[in-house]
């Protein structure tokens, strides 16, 4: 068997991030020795984006936010199912992962970063959602290393406040799709309380089957400032609410491992 060759290593708070190659088109990403994803297994990534685009219907200019770039497969699957007028913002926490997708990994997903519909933002997807204007996106896709399974109510991506922010950033009827290791009833309940209807889809048959959550923003909560926001009209510079806003911002500090991919999907 052809051995793996390490192409590059990057230190991160979670450990060393590595890109490895075997042969011409077999790539592997690891973090602290753990496999994050391979170029040979991306069935659930494809399903995540395909289901999202199908649920969007026939919008001529849909606006999407994709959390997590990985090897570009989820982005490619979305682009293949979106119209020419679509706009896709990709939030990737690690700038080096973006570089890899422009260089060594570019051909795997047929050069998705070269598509004029794509805008790359190096940063935390949770922060982008918190700072988005109301109804900024028609779909938000999370294809991240850490899914909702086992996470608690205060999680910056999957907790109650985070889901309310996500709802506020979606157009009415907009789609929030999430890759998950397995079903998570508490997460489903939080989605429903935040105003989403919820469907679960398996990503295929054979091997380990992961889940795709497809949630639709069926109703808009009664008007209020989304968690983490403070109205300028209601909160002058000296108002105590500004201290609360700073506290909420700290709570949204980047969660590095949430933007890395899961192993063997």
Secondary structure, 3 states (H helix, E strand, C coil): CCCCEEEEEEEECCEEEEEEEECCCEEEEEECCEEEEECCCCHHHHHHHHHHHHHHCCCCCCEEEEECCCCCHHHHHHHHHCCCCCEEEEEECCHHHHHHHHCCCCCCCCCHHHCCCEEEEECCHHHHHHHCCCCCEEEEEECCCCCCCCCCCCCCCCCHHHHHHHHHHEEEEEEEEEEECCCCHHHHHHHHHCCEEEEEEECCCCCCCCEEEEEEECCCCCCCCCCCCCCCCCCCCCCCHHHHHHHHHHHCCCCHHHHCCCCCC
